[in-house]
Each structure stands twice: as C-alpha cells, then as structure tokens.
C-alpha cells in the first residue's frame, strides 16, 4: 500500500509491502539488550496483553514472545502481515495479526496493558491515535514508543551507504541520524504522562550481505518509488563498495525509548 507522510521523503510515496521479503530476512537485527530494556521497565511481560502498532513482519512480538505477554500485531501493509504470519507460524508461536492502520484500529475499551510502536510513530496522525490508545489501554496502561537508527557520523560504512542511497533517491530523508530523544507528539499531555525517557547505544553486527539487505529493505530503496532496475543498479554499486571493506563489521546505533503512562480523565 502506497502512503505519503508530510515532509517524510519530501512527500514522496513509499510502500513497505514492496520490501517485505527483504524486511523479513534482514530487519530482525535488534540485540537482546534492546528487548531487555523494554521488559526491564515491566512492559511486554507475562500476564500482559500487548498491541504492537506498525508491526511490520512482527519483529517485536516474535522477539518479546519469550517473556510471556500475549500479542496482537497491526500493520497497514498486507504484505508485511503475510510475512509476519509466515515467520510466526514457522516458529510455532501464537500471535495474532491484523491488517490495519493505527488510525483505523477498533478494539473495545481497556483491551490492552501495553501498546508498542517501533520505527513507525512518525507516520501516525497522533490527534486520532492518542485518544484511541487512551481508550483501549487499561487503567495505568502504557504506550511505549521506540526508535533505532545507525549513527552516521560514527561509521564510515554508514556514511558511504547514505551517499549512495541519496544518489539514487535524493528525496530520502532517513539519513544523517544523530542521538536524540523522541519528541513528544502534540496533545500527549492530555492523555499520557512520561514514565521513562531513555536513550542508549548498541552495536549491531552485519556482514556485507546483511548490511546490503538491511539497506535494500529501507524506505530509501526497497520501499521507495524507485524502479526495479534502479534498485538493481544501486545494489551493484553498493556491493562494489562493500567488497572493499571487511566481510563482517559493526554499525553503531542509538535507541531511544519513550514510555508514556495513561492518565486518568
């Protein structure tokens, strides 16, 4: 499904469904520390029911499943949900998935203990989503927003890769990442209070193939409006560069986590 969001990629359309195969193969990259930070805050643990917005291929539900919570994953892309269901089935897990935007979700009042949103909050119409989440969260429920990005200035490989992405897709705005906290969406104070606001670094290991796949599965390439031929040409040039670096390497990333607690109204 093609979507466009304000100034993201300068208003150009993108479609995560185009990149679902690569996303399933190459975007499940978060280290254990990432999940331990979430569960260490008492979120997504046994006895809780969790809704994961923008679930993509179900990365969060599948990796947090071992901590005992019951999950529902929602995503606007049918292709992403198809991959999530396939991967979940292959692992023998019991996770529900639905095709829906965050704005169109419809659950009874107080259905969930926790709502998570990783790598996707910037796409939401928060004036619609926030009151809806307030309604479907239980008393003292939590809305946990997460974002992870590589640190451009701290990796020569990431810098060169970004230059190549922009060569083929100058509209892409997903690069040049620096450590920053999540900016609280407008109207947040009406519905939620800040419980935790964290930022921490992680080093994520890649091979030449997996880094190339990670980039191919990003909004700037695989999910963009580039033609298949343009994507193929980018990949050839990117792999030519990667063949000049070590076979294995670590790309520094930062993670920012905003844990919002439901207010009584």
HELIX and SHEET records of a PDB file:
HELIX    1   1 UNK A    8  UNK A   11  5                                   4    
HELIX    2   2 UNK A   16  UNK A   19  5                                   4    
HELIX    3   3 UNK A   20  UNK A   26  1                                   7    
HELIX    4   4 UNK A   32  UNK A   40  1                                   9    
HELIX    5   5 UNK A   59  UNK A   64  1                                   6    
HELIX    6   6 UNK A   65  UNK A   67  5                                   3    
HELIX    7   7 UNK A   78  UNK A   90  1                                  13    
HELIX    8   8 UNK A  121  UNK A  123  5                                   3    
HELIX    9   9 UNK A  126  UNK A  136  1                                  11    
HELIX   10  10 UNK A  152  UNK A  154  5                                   3    
HELIX   11  11 UNK A  156  UNK A  168  1                                  13    
HELIX   12  12 UNK A  188  UNK A  191  1                                   4    
HELIX   13  13 UNK A  208  UNK A  216  1                                   9    
HELIX   14  14 UNK A  228  UNK A  242  1                                  15    
SHEET    1   A 7 UNK A  96  UNK A  99  0                                        
SHEET    2   A 7 UNK A  70  UNK A  75  1                                        
SHEET    3   A 7 UNK A  49  UNK A  53  1                                        
SHEET    4   A 7 UNK A 112  UNK A 118  1                                        
SHEET    5   A 7 UNK A 137  UNK A 150  1                                        
SHEET    6   A 7 UNK A 248  UNK A 262 -1                                        
SHEET    7   A 7 UNK A 192  UNK A 207 -1                                        
END                                                                             
